[in-house]
Amino acid sequence: MEVNILAFIAVALFISVPTAFLIIIYVKTVSQSN
């Protein structure tokens, strides 16, 4: 179970970090265009 939980956390971070980074860039781009 511990391995599965750690793997789930690793995947969640691996997906959420780049996604949040792209969202921040998108928001900045929209703010500048307006």
Secondary structure, DSSP 8 states (H G I E B T S, - for coil): -HHHHHHHHHHHHHHHHHHHHHHHHHHHHHHHH-
